[in-house]
Amino acid sequence: MAYWLVKSEPDAWSWDQHVKKGVDTWTGVRNFQARTHLKTMKKGDKVLFYHTGDEKAVVGVSEVVKEAYPDPTHKDGSFVAVDLRAVEPLKSPVTLAAIKADKAFKDMVLVKAARLSVQPVTADEWKAIRKMGGLK
């Protein structure tokens, strides 16, 4: 199993909307590196759901339930989508500021390439963020 982080502008698609929908198609990714990450995702992989914009915080945990397929919002099909299922909210959002303040995250993609919308997360980063967010 691998771990990932996906970013969403809460005004466009929030954690609450994701929870209400249950399973959602993750569309609209138009960055080639992010596309490569989407193509690498496997069913059962775990995903940190991150709010961008003013919040800048990890707010929930999702799971990949359908692997990459052509993004229905892209005309020529060269970009892909995955389906994500909302699993659980973090008890306390983990802010980007808190992540940057902790030296354990100095090599995290979120810190080094903050604009990337889909990114890998190491097992240690996954465990630490869950713990910071009040999850086991």
CYANA upper distance limits for C-alpha pairs under 8 A (distance plus 0.5 A):
  1 MET  CA     42 LYS  CA      8.14
  1 MET  CA     44 GLY  CA      7.26
  1 MET  CA     45 ASP  CA      5.70
  1 MET  CA     46 LYS  CA      8.01
  2 ALA  CA     41 MET  CA      8.00
  2 ALA  CA     42 LYS  CA      8.26
  2 ALA  CA     45 ASP  CA      5.62
  2 ALA  CA     46 LYS  CA      7.07
  2 ALA  CA    120 PRO  CA      8.34
  2 ALA  CA    121 VAL  CA      8.33
  2 ALA  CA    122 THR  CA      8.39
  2 ALA  CA    123 ALA  CA      8.26
  3 TYR  CA     45 ASP  CA      6.40
  3 TYR  CA     46 LYS  CA      5.50
  3 TYR  CA     47 VAL  CA      6.25
  3 TYR  CA     48 LEU  CA      8.31
  3 TYR  CA    120 PRO  CA      6.54
  3 TYR  CA    121 VAL  CA      5.62
  3 TYR  CA    122 THR  CA      6.93
  3 TYR  CA    123 ALA  CA      7.27
  3 TYR  CA    126 TRP  CA      7.39
  4 TRP  CA     45 ASP  CA      8.10
  4 TRP  CA     46 LYS  CA      6.82
  4 TRP  CA     47 VAL  CA      5.10
  4 TRP  CA     48 LEU  CA      6.61
  4 TRP  CA    118 VAL  CA      7.61
  4 TRP  CA    119 GLN  CA      6.12
  4 TRP  CA    120 PRO  CA      4.90
  4 TRP  CA    121 VAL  CA      5.45
  5 LEU  CA     47 VAL  CA      5.78
  5 LEU  CA     48 LEU  CA      4.99
  5 LEU  CA     49 PHE  CA      6.55
  5 LEU  CA     50 TYR  CA      7.34
  5 LEU  CA    117 SER  CA      8.33
  5 LEU  CA    118 VAL  CA      6.29
  5 LEU  CA    119 GLN  CA      5.81
  5 LEU  CA    120 PRO  CA      6.75
  5 LEU  CA    121 VAL  CA      6.98
  6 VAL  CA     47 VAL  CA      7.37
  6 VAL  CA     48 LEU  CA      6.80
  6 VAL  CA     49 PHE  CA      5.91
  6 VAL  CA     50 TYR  CA      6.47
  6 VAL  CA    117 SER  CA      6.15
  6 VAL  CA    118 VAL  CA      5.11
  6 VAL  CA    119 GLN  CA      7.13
  7 LYS  CA     49 PHE  CA      6.74
  7 LYS  CA     50 TYR  CA      5.18
  7 LYS  CA     51 HIS  CA      6.38
  7 LYS  CA     52 THR  CA      6.77
  7 LYS  CA    117 SER  CA      5.55
  7 LYS  CA    118 VAL  CA      7.10
  8 SER  CA     12 ALA  CA      7.76
  8 SER  CA     13 TRP  CA      6.63
  8 SER  CA     14 SER  CA      7.32
  8 SER  CA     49 PHE  CA      8.03
  8 SER  CA     50 TYR  CA      6.68
  8 SER  CA     51 HIS  CA      5.73
  8 SER  CA     52 THR  CA      6.32
  8 SER  CA    117 SER  CA      8.22
  9 GLU  CA     13 TRP  CA      6.58
  9 GLU  CA     14 SER  CA      7.31
  9 GLU  CA     51 HIS  CA      6.17
  9 GLU  CA     52 THR  CA      5.46
  9 GLU  CA     53 GLY  CA      6.51
 10 PRO  CA     14 SER  CA      4.51
 10 PRO  CA     15 TRP  CA      7.63
 10 PRO  CA     51 HIS  CA      6.24
 10 PRO  CA     52 THR  CA      7.36
 10 PRO  CA     53 GLY  CA      7.97
 13 TRP  CA     17 GLN  CA      6.77
 13 TRP  CA     18 HIS  CA      7.64
 14 SER  CA     18 HIS  CA      6.75
 14 SER  CA     51 HIS  CA      7.71
 15 TRP  CA     19 VAL  CA      6.63
 15 TRP  CA     49 PHE  CA      7.71
 15 TRP  CA     51 HIS  CA      8.23
 15 TRP  CA     59 VAL  CA      7.55
 15 TRP  CA     60 GLY  CA      7.40
 16 ASP  CA     20 LYS  CA      6.65
 17 GLN  CA     21 LYS  CA      6.65
 18 HIS  CA     22 GLY  CA      6.54
 18 HIS  CA     23 VAL  CA      7.77
 18 HIS  CA     24 ASP  CA      7.18
 18 HIS  CA     85 ARG  CA      8.38
 18 HIS  CA     86 ALA  CA      6.79
 19 VAL  CA     23 VAL  CA      8.42
 19 VAL  CA     85 ARG  CA      8.46
 19 VAL  CA     86 ALA  CA      5.85
 19 VAL  CA     87 VAL  CA      8.45
 22 GLY  CA     85 ARG  CA      6.05
 22 GLY  CA     86 ALA  CA      6.11
 23 VAL  CA     65 VAL  CA      8.47
 23 VAL  CA     83 ASP  CA      7.00
 23 VAL  CA     84 LEU  CA      5.98
 23 VAL  CA     85 ARG  CA      4.73
 23 VAL  CA     86 ALA  CA      7.07
 24 ASP  CA     83 ASP  CA      5.91
 24 ASP  CA     84 LEU  CA      5.89
 24 ASP  CA     85 ARG  CA      6.93
 25 THR  CA     81 ALA  CA      6.94
 25 THR  CA     82 VAL  CA      6.28
 25 THR  CA     83 ASP  CA      4.85
 25 THR  CA     84 LEU  CA      6.90
 26 TRP  CA     81 ALA  CA      5.75
 26 TRP  CA     82 VAL  CA      5.81
 26 TRP  CA     83 ASP  CA      6.26
 26 TRP  CA     84 LEU  CA      7.25
 27 THR  CA     71 ASP  CA      6.42
 27 THR  CA     72 PRO  CA      8.00
 27 THR  CA     73 THR  CA      7.22
 27 THR  CA     80 VAL  CA      7.75
 27 THR  CA     81 ALA  CA      5.50
 27 THR  CA     82 VAL  CA      7.87
 28 GLY  CA     71 ASP  CA      7.86
 28 GLY  CA     73 THR  CA      7.08
 28 GLY  CA     74 HIS  CA      8.03
 28 GLY  CA     81 ALA  CA      8.19
 29 VAL  CA     34 ALA  CA      7.39
 29 VAL  CA     35 ARG  CA      7.13
 29 VAL  CA     79 PHE  CA      7.67
 29 VAL  CA     80 VAL  CA      8.03
 29 VAL  CA     81 ALA  CA      8.14
 29 VAL  CA    117 SER  CA      7.97
 30 ARG  CA     34 ALA  CA      8.05
 30 ARG  CA     35 ARG  CA      7.52
 30 ARG  CA     79 PHE  CA      7.23
 31 ASN  CA     35 ARG  CA      6.55
 31 ASN  CA    116 LEU  CA      8.41
 31 ASN  CA    117 SER  CA      8.48
 32 PHE  CA     36 THR  CA      6.76
 33 GLN  CA     37 HIS  CA      7.02
 33 GLN  CA    116 LEU  CA      8.40
 34 ALA  CA     38 LEU  CA      6.80
 34 ALA  CA    116 LEU  CA      7.10
 34 ALA  CA    117 SER  CA      6.74
 34 ALA  CA    118 VAL  CA      5.37
 34 ALA  CA    119 GLN  CA      7.13
 35 ARG  CA     39 LYS  CA      6.73
 35 ARG  CA     79 PHE  CA      6.97
 35 ARG  CA     80 VAL  CA      7.03
 35 ARG  CA    118 VAL  CA      8.27
 36 THR  CA     40 THR  CA      6.83
 37 HIS  CA     41 MET  CA      6.95
 37 HIS  CA    118 VAL  CA      6.93
 37 HIS  CA    119 GLN  CA      6.97
 37 HIS  CA    120 PRO  CA      7.79
 38 LEU  CA     67 GLU  CA      8.50
 38 LEU  CA     68 ALA  CA      6.77
 38 LEU  CA     80 VAL  CA      7.50
 38 LEU  CA     81 ALA  CA      7.43
 38 LEU  CA     82 VAL  CA      7.28
 38 LEU  CA    118 VAL  CA      7.62
 39 LYS  CA     67 GLU  CA      7.84
 39 LYS  CA     68 ALA  CA      5.76
 39 LYS  CA     80 VAL  CA      7.68
 40 THR  CA     68 ALA  CA      8.42
 41 MET  CA     45 ASP  CA      7.09
 41 MET  CA     64 VAL  CA      7.73
 41 MET  CA     67 GLU  CA      6.79
 41 MET  CA     68 ALA  CA      7.74
 42 LYS  CA     64 VAL  CA      7.12
 42 LYS  CA     66 LYS  CA      8.10
 42 LYS  CA     67 GLU  CA      6.10
 43 LYS  CA     63 GLU  CA      8.20
 43 LYS  CA     64 VAL  CA      5.49
 43 LYS  CA     65 VAL  CA      5.53
 43 LYS  CA     66 LYS  CA      6.21
 43 LYS  CA     67 GLU  CA      6.34
 44 GLY  CA     63 GLU  CA      6.42
 44 GLY  CA     64 VAL  CA      5.82
 44 GLY  CA     65 VAL  CA      6.76
 45 ASP  CA     63 GLU  CA      6.25
 45 ASP  CA     64 VAL  CA      5.88
 46 LYS  CA     61 VAL  CA      7.62
 46 LYS  CA     62 SER  CA      6.48
 46 LYS  CA     63 GLU  CA      5.09
 46 LYS  CA     64 VAL  CA      6.96
 47 VAL  CA     61 VAL  CA      6.15
 47 VAL  CA     62 SER  CA      5.39
 47 VAL  CA     63 GLU  CA      6.08
 47 VAL  CA     64 VAL  CA      7.77
 48 LEU  CA     58 VAL  CA      6.96
 48 LEU  CA     59 VAL  CA      8.10
 48 LEU  CA     60 GLY  CA      6.46
 48 LEU  CA     61 VAL  CA      5.29
 48 LEU  CA     62 SER  CA      6.79
 49 PHE  CA     58 VAL  CA      6.19
 49 PHE  CA     59 VAL  CA      6.40
 49 PHE  CA     60 GLY  CA      5.51
 49 PHE  CA     61 VAL  CA      6.23
 49 PHE  CA     62 SER  CA      7.18
 50 TYR  CA     56 LYS  CA      7.54
 50 TYR  CA     57 ALA  CA      6.02
 50 TYR  CA     58 VAL  CA      4.64
 50 TYR  CA     59 VAL  CA      6.33
 50 TYR  CA     60 GLY  CA      7.75
 51 HIS  CA     55 GLU  CA      6.52
 51 HIS  CA     56 LYS  CA      5.91
 51 HIS  CA     57 ALA  CA      5.91
 51 HIS  CA     58 VAL  CA      6.74
 51 HIS  CA     59 VAL  CA      7.32
 52 THR  CA     56 LYS  CA      5.09
 52 THR  CA     57 ALA  CA      7.44
 55 GLU  CA     95 THR  CA      8.00
 56 LYS  CA     95 THR  CA      6.30
 56 LYS  CA     96 LEU  CA      6.09
 57 ALA  CA     93 PRO  CA      6.32
 57 ALA  CA     94 VAL  CA      5.65
 57 ALA  CA     95 THR  CA      4.47
 57 ALA  CA     96 LEU  CA      6.03
 58 VAL  CA     90 LEU  CA      8.23
 58 VAL  CA     93 PRO  CA      6.06
 58 VAL  CA     94 VAL  CA      5.56
 58 VAL  CA     95 THR  CA      6.84
 58 VAL  CA     96 LEU  CA      8.31
 59 VAL  CA     89 PRO  CA      6.50
 59 VAL  CA     90 LEU  CA      5.91
 59 VAL  CA     92 SER  CA      7.90
 59 VAL  CA     93 PRO  CA      5.30
 59 VAL  CA     94 VAL  CA      7.27
 60 GLY  CA     86 ALA  CA      8.21
 60 GLY  CA     87 VAL  CA      8.12
 60 GLY  CA     88 GLU  CA      6.29
 60 GLY  CA     89 PRO  CA      4.50
 60 GLY  CA     90 LEU  CA      5.48
 60 GLY  CA     93 PRO  CA      8.34
 61 VAL  CA     86 ALA  CA      6.88
 61 VAL  CA     87 VAL  CA      5.98
 61 VAL  CA     88 GLU  CA      5.80
 61 VAL  CA     89 PRO  CA      6.56
 61 VAL  CA     90 LEU  CA      7.69
 62 SER  CA     84 LEU  CA      6.62
 62 SER  CA     85 ARG  CA      5.81
 62 SER  CA     86 ALA  CA      4.87
 62 SER  CA     87 VAL  CA      5.36
 62 SER  CA     88 GLU  CA      7.51
 63 GLU  CA     84 LEU  CA      5.91
 63 GLU  CA     85 ARG  CA      5.70
 63 GLU  CA     86 ALA  CA      7.11
 63 GLU  CA     87 VAL  CA      7.14
 64 VAL  CA     82 VAL  CA      7.54
 64 VAL  CA     83 ASP  CA      6.45
 64 VAL  CA     84 LEU  CA      5.15
 64 VAL  CA     85 ARG  CA      6.96
 65 VAL  CA     82 VAL  CA      8.23
 65 VAL  CA     83 ASP  CA      6.04
 65 VAL  CA     84 LEU  CA      6.11
 65 VAL  CA     85 ARG  CA      6.92
 66 LYS  CA     82 VAL  CA      6.16
 66 LYS  CA     83 ASP  CA      5.37
 66 LYS  CA     84 LEU  CA      7.67
 67 GLU  CA     81 ALA  CA      8.40
 67 GLU  CA     82 VAL  CA      5.78
 67 GLU  CA     83 ASP  CA      7.39
 68 ALA  CA     80 VAL  CA      6.23
 68 ALA  CA     81 ALA  CA      5.87
 68 ALA  CA     82 VAL  CA      5.28
 68 ALA  CA     83 ASP  CA      8.47
 69 TYR  CA     80 VAL  CA      5.76
 69 TYR  CA     81 ALA  CA      6.11
 69 TYR  CA     82 VAL  CA      7.09
 70 PRO  CA     74 HIS  CA      8.35
 70 PRO  CA     77 GLY  CA      5.57
 70 PRO  CA     78 SER  CA      7.36
 70 PRO  CA     79 PHE  CA      6.57
 70 PRO  CA     80 VAL  CA      4.93
 70 PRO  CA     81 ALA  CA      6.63
 71 ASP  CA     77 GLY  CA      6.58
 71 ASP  CA     78 SER  CA      8.30
 71 ASP  CA     79 PHE  CA      6.13
 71 ASP  CA     80 VAL  CA      4.81
 71 ASP  CA     81 ALA  CA      5.20
 72 PRO  CA     77 GLY  CA      7.80
 72 PRO  CA     81 ALA  CA      8.29
 74 HIS  CA     78 SER  CA      7.86
 74 HIS  CA     79 PHE  CA      7.06
 90 LEU  CA    130 ARG  CA      7.72
 90 LEU  CA    133 GLY  CA      5.53
 90 LEU  CA    134 GLY  CA      6.82
 90 LEU  CA    135 LEU  CA      7.04
 91 LYS  CA    133 GLY  CA      6.09
 91 LYS  CA    134 GLY  CA      5.66
 91 LYS  CA    135 LEU  CA      7.40
 92 SER  CA    132 MET  CA      8.13
 92 SER  CA    133 GLY  CA      5.21
 92 SER  CA    134 GLY  CA      6.64
 93 PRO  CA    133 GLY  CA      6.23
 94 VAL  CA     98 ALA  CA      7.12
 94 VAL  CA     99 ILE  CA      7.75
 94 VAL  CA    129 ILE  CA      7.41
 94 VAL  CA    132 MET  CA      6.98
 94 VAL  CA    133 GLY  CA      6.16
 95 THR  CA     99 ILE  CA      6.88
 96 LEU  CA    100 LYS  CA      6.54
 97 ALA  CA    101 ALA  CA      6.56
 98 ALA  CA    102 ASP  CA      7.00
 99 ILE  CA    105 PHE  CA      6.75
 99 ILE  CA    111 VAL  CA      8.28
100 LYS  CA    105 PHE  CA      7.14
100 LYS  CA    106 LYS  CA      7.44
100 LYS  CA    111 VAL  CA      6.91
102 ASP  CA    106 LYS  CA      7.82
105 PHE  CA    111 VAL  CA      7.77
105 PHE  CA    125 GLU  CA      7.47
106 LYS  CA    111 VAL  CA      7.07
106 LYS  CA    112 LYS  CA      8.18
107 ASP  CA    111 VAL  CA      7.37
107 ASP  CA    112 LYS  CA      7.08
108 MET  CA    112 LYS  CA      6.81
108 MET  CA    121 VAL  CA      7.64
108 MET  CA    122 THR  CA      8.48
108 MET  CA    125 GLU  CA      8.01
109 VAL  CA    113 ALA  CA      5.79
109 VAL  CA    114 ALA  CA      7.29
109 VAL  CA    119 GLN  CA      7.21
109 VAL  CA    120 PRO  CA      7.66
109 VAL  CA    121 VAL  CA      7.85
110 LEU  CA    114 ALA  CA      5.10
110 LEU  CA    115 ARG  CA      8.24
110 LEU  CA    116 LEU  CA      8.11
110 LEU  CA    119 GLN  CA      8.08
121 VAL  CA    125 GLU  CA      6.63
121 VAL  CA    126 TRP  CA      6.78
122 THR  CA    126 TRP  CA      6.59
123 ALA  CA    127 LYS  CA      6.73
124 ASP  CA    128 ALA  CA      6.62
125 GLU  CA    129 ILE  CA      6.55
126 TRP  CA    130 ARG  CA      6.70
127 LYS  CA    131 LYS  CA      6.67
127 LYS  CA    136 LYS  CA      8.49
128 ALA  CA    132 MET  CA      6.62
129 ILE  CA    133 GLY  CA      6.53
130 ARG  CA    134 GLY  CA      6.82
130 ARG  CA    135 LEU  CA      5.52
130 ARG  CA    136 LYS  CA      7.02
131 LYS  CA    135 LEU  CA      5.68
131 LYS  CA    136 LYS  CA      6.44
